[in-house]
Amino acid sequence: MRSKQIYDYIITNIERGEWGAHDKLPSIRSLAVELNVNRLTVFKAYQLLKQHEKVYVKEKSGYYVCPDCAGTAADAVYHTPNGVSALQVTSQLSDIHRIAVEYQFSQAIIDPNLLPNLFLSDYVKKVFDIYPKLMGNYSTPQGDEELRDLLCQYFKRSNRVELNNGEIVITTGAQQAIDLLSRILIRPLDAVLVERPTYSAAIDILRGQGARLIPVEFTPEGYDLEAIERLMKQHRPRMFYMNPTFHNPTGYILPASQRKQLVELAERYRCVLVEDDAFHDMYFHERPPQPLFMYDTDGWVVYLRSFSKYVAPGLRICAVFARKSMIEPLIAAKSLADNGTPLVTQKIFLHYFQSERMQQHLKKLRTALQIRRDVMEEELSAASIDWQWTTPQGGLNIWLRLPNHISASMLLQESLQHSLSFVPGHICDPNNGYQSWVRLSYSLMNEIQIREGMRQLTQLAQQLATRFDFPSYQRK
Amino acid sequence: MRSKQIYDYIITNIERGEWGAHDKLPSIRSLAVELNVNRLTVFKAYQLLKQHEKVYVKEKSGYYVCPDCAGTAADAVYHTPNGVSALQVTSQLSDIHRIAVEYQFSQAIIDPNLLPNLFLSDYVKKVFDIYPKLMGNYSTPQGDEELRDLLCQYFKRSNRVELNNGEIVITTGAQQAIDLLSRILIRPLDAVLVERPTYSAAIDILRGQGARLIPVEFTPEGYDLEAIERLMKQHRPRMFYMNPTFHNPTGYILPASQRKQLVELAERYRCVLVEDDAFHDMYFHERPPQPLFMYDTDGWVVYLRSFSKYVAPGLRICAVFARKSMIEPLIAAKSLADNGTPLVTQKIFLHYFQSERMQQHLKKLRTALQIRRDVMEEELSAASIDWQWTTPQGGLNIWLRLPNHISASMLLQESLQHSLSFVPGHICDPNNGYQSWVRLSYSLMNEIQIREGMRQLTQLAQQLATRFDFPSYQRK
C-alpha cells in the first residue's frame, strides 16, 4: 500500500465529516495496525498531510485536523439527513425528466402511438409460444447467443462487415454501455474528448468517473480534424465519446469524408472512439454515411447501436460491437454490474427485429417523425422571434438558438410553470456554455401538441424578451 | 486540484505503460497548462514522485521514470492485444459459470422445469392485453410506480411495516443493487464488513470499488455480536454486506434474537447494513425470522429483496427498500447506470406476483427444492468420504467441507473434465481460505442428475484422496 492512498483515505474521511476541525487523527501506530501497513507508510502520509496544511501537529500529542480543511469539500459529498454520507451522483437530465408536464419537449423518445402496438403485443405472445420456458432462464452476461448471431448477420447484410458473435455484448440501453466503458477505460484525470454540445448524461457519467472533458466543436460541416489531431497530440485522450450521426442534440452528421480519417487519427494517437449511433435508421431523406466502426480494422472503435429508441423503448436493448480485446473486460464489467440483460427482453427484441413488419414500421416512423419536425419548424418560423436552427435530416431534436439576451434557464423556469419542458443547452456542454440554446424534441408530442406547445413557447419567449427590453434583437 | 491527484494520474499512466522506464515526463510547465493548474501544484506532485522513487531527476533536463516503477502494477491493468489498456475487472463466479457442463452444481438458479411455464406465458399475454402500449414506454429510473405501490402493500400485509412508494427503487437483480450501493457509499480503503464466507460476486464488486473487506464469521449459531461490535469500533466500517437468511453459500439463518441487536449496533456505529434477502420465501419447514429492515427506524438498513430467483429469473427484478435519505443518491446512480429497469419486465412481474397462482407456485417450489436437497444429502451420506455439512433449512445450496487434504480447486479441475461444476469455497472468502469447502447448488439439476452427479463427484473425490494417500482422513 502506498502512503498516498492513505493520504486520500484521510482526506475523504475529513470531507465526510468523520473527523471535524481540531479532531485528533488516529495515532500512526494504530492506523498502521488498522490498515495493515508499515508505520513508516502512515508516517509519510501524515507528513504529506501536514505539508499540505490539512493537519497540524501538537507536540507529544498527535495530529489534528486543520479547521480550513474540515468540511471544505461538502460539494463532493452528500450528507443525508440520518447522517449517512453518500457520494453525490449528478443526473441533470433525469432531474428535468422527473417533472411531469403537459407539453413534453425534453424527452427524446418516440410517441408510443407511433409504435405498432397491437402487432407488438401479438408478437410477444408468439415469442412465448416459441420459448415456453423463457421466463425461467437467465441470459449470459454477454447476451443471448441467438440475438448476437442475428445481429452479426444483419450487419453483414447491411454494411458488408464481417463480425462474429463473440464481438458483441448486449447492454440495457446505450447509457449502460457508456457507463461500463468509462468504468473500464477511465481513471481520474484522464482526458476524454466529447463533442460540444453532447449528450448530457454522458457528461455526467464521464465526470463521475473523474475524467477531464476536452470539448470538440461540432458544426453542420463536421469536426475540425486538424484541431482534433492537435488535441490528441496534446492531451493524449483515452476516449472520444461521439455521436456522429443525427447527433444529439444538434442533429448534425459527420461527413463520410471525415470518418475514415478520424479512425486513422484514433489509431495513431491510441484513442478509443466510442461511437454512439442510436439514430442511424431515423433518417428523413437519405441514409446516413457508414458508421466509423466499418472503417476500423485495428479495434479502436467501439460501436454502440441502441435499438431502444425506435424498435421498442420498453425493451431497452443496445448492442455494443468491439474487437475481442475490448469485449473481454466489457463482459467482466457487465457481469459485475448486473450479470446480464434480462433474457425476456432480448428474445422479444430478436423476433420482432427480424420480422417483415419491423421494416414497414421503420418506414412509417420516419415519415411520421418528418411530419412532426416540419410542424415544429413551421411554428418556429411563424414566430416573430429571431431564433435560429439548422434543419435536422434525421433524429429526434431541433437545436434552437434563442436571441442572445434570452437565457434558456429563465425560459425553462417560465415554461415549467406553464407545464412545458425542454432541455436547456448548458447541460449539454461540458463548458457550461450554450446558455441561449435549447433542445426541443419533436418525437413524443403529436402535431396538435407541437403546434400548441410551440405557440406557448413563443409567447413565453416574447414576454421574456419584452421584459428585458432589447428590441433590437427581435426580428424586424 | 490537489497535487496528490496529479501524483495518482502520473502513477496510473506509468502503470499503463504510457511512460516506460527512463521515459521523460512532461515538463512542469506543460503539465500545468494541460491540467489547468498552478505550476507549484505540479511541482509538488513531481517532488513527491521523486521522494517515493517513482521518478528521478536529470539536472537541467527533467523528470524520468524509474525503471523499478515502470510496469510494476501490471496486475492492476489489463493490456489488450491492440494496445488499449483497460482496467481488469474480476468476476470469478461468472468465469466458472461460463463453462458449459452436463452436471451444473455451480449455478444457484432454479430449474426452469420447476416454474409454471405455460401459466407464465399466458400471463404475459394478458399483461400485453392490459397495456397494449407497453413496449413503447420507459420506466422512470426509480421504477414503475404501480409496482412500487404493490410492493408497499405486500410488505405492509406480510410484515406489518409502513412504507411508501418513494422508499423503493427497482433494480435489475440484486447484484445491480449491490453495485450501485457500493458506488455511492464506498471510497478506496473504506472498511466494509462481509460475512465469511459470502457471495463471491459481492467480494468482486466491493473490492473493485477499493473497499478493505473485514470478515465476520458466520456459523450455524449466527454471528458473534461482541466481535462485530469490536470490529465496528476498531474499523468504523461504512457498510456491512450481509445475507442473514438462508445465507449464500452456507444456508445458515441469523437468529431473530440477534437481528434487533445488530440494527442497534449499526445505528450506534453508523454502519449501513445492506441486507440481501433473495431466499426469504424459499424455506422448507418454517418461515424465517423477520428481516432486519423491519427493526430499523433510523435508516441504517438497506433491504434488497430480489424476486429474480424464484418468481421469474428471466425478469431479473429486485426491490431495494431504504429510507428517503438513501433513496435519493440511489436513484441518481441508477439514472446514470442504465436510466431504469425495462418497463416490460416490471409490468409482467407485477401482474404475476399478485396472482393467486404465484402463491401456489411458491408452495410447490418449496416442496420440489426440499426433495432435491434430500436427494443430494442422501447421496452425500452414502459416499464413503468423510465430508461434512449442515442441513440447510431453505435456500438453494449445500456448503460442504471436504476432508482437509482434498483441495476444492483440484477437485474442480478434475470435475470440469468430467463435465461437472461447483463453486470452490475460496472464491466465497475474502481471505481466500475455505480451500477444502465447496458450494453445491441443488436447484438447477433434477433428482436423477443430482444422483448421478453426486456419484460422479464422490468417485472423483475418492480418486483424489487415494492419489494423495492419506487413508487416515477417510471415513473409518
Interface residues (C-beta under 8 A of the other chain):
Chain A: R2 S3 K4 Q5 I6 Y7 D8 Y9 I11 T12 E18 E34 L35 L48 H52 Y78 T80 P81 N82 G83 V84 A86 L87 Q88 V89 T90 S91 S94 H97 R98 I109 I110 D111 P112 N113 L114 L115 N117 L118 L120 S121 V124 K125 F128 D129 P132 K133 L134 M135 G136 N137 Y138 T140 P141 T171 T172 G173 Q175 Q176 D179 R183 I184 L185 R187 P188 L189 D190 A201 D204 I205 G208 R212 Q234 H235 R236 R270 V272 D298 G299 W300 A312 P313 G314 L315 R316 R323 K324 S325 M326 E328 P329 I331 A332 A333 S335 L336 A337 D338 N339 G340 T341 P342 L343 V344 T345 I348
Chain B: R2 S3 K4 Q5 I6 Y7 D8 Y9 T12 E18 E34 L35 L48 H52 Y78 T80 P81 N82 G83 V84 A86 L87 Q88 V89 T90 S91 S94 H97 R98 I109 I110 D111 P112 N113 L114 L115 N117 L118 L120 S121 V124 K125 F128 D129 P132 K133 L134 M135 G136 N137 Y138 T140 P141 T171 T172 G173 Q175 Q176 D179 R183 I184 L185 R187 P188 L189 D190 A201 D204 I205 G208 R212 Q234 H235 R236 R270 V272 D298 G299 W300 A312 P313 G314 L315 R316 R323 K324 S325 M326 E328 P329 A332 A333 S335 L336 A337 D338 N339 G340 T341 P342 L343 V344 T345 I348
